[in-house]
Structures are given as structure tokens and as C-alpha cells.
Amino acid sequence: MAVRPDSFAVLRSVTVPALVLVGSEDTLSLPVEAEAMAAAIPGAALVRVPDSGHLTAMERPEEVTAALRELVRRARE
């Protein structure tokens, strides 16, 4: 992953409902990076899951499920 080219600019072309979800304690995919990704995607939702790290879906499944349900709801609008 370290040697792949940066594709951050591609995020600006996303035209579908998007969710950027990050654990507040994630040290591999930093919350500040998730914030930048969400800011680059038009209309993206950013969810910071408290007290979780990189395995957010396993650590806080209820919060992740709620965020995904909201994404699906938004997609159906």
C-alpha cells in the first residue's frame, strides 16, 4: 500500500451516497485522514465511532450497523 499512487483526487468525483467511518482510536487509518476523505467526497457522511480502533465493526458492531442503516436510508431517498 505504501508504494501505490495517491488516488485522493478521485474522491471528488464520487456521486453516490458515501460513508466514511473511522474508529476514534484507530492508529492505522487515522481519524484526521478519514475527516479529509469525507471532506473530499461531496455529501459524504463522516461517523467517528468512539472507543474503537481499526476493527471498528468488530469492536462496536451496533454503532457500525446504525451508520450503515443510515447510509442505506440516504441512498433510497
Buried (B, 14 or more C-beta within 10 A) or exposed (E): EEEEEEEEEEBEEBEEBBBBBBBEBBEEBEBEBBBBBBEBBEEBBBBBBEEBBEEBBEBBEEBBEEBBEBBEEBEEE
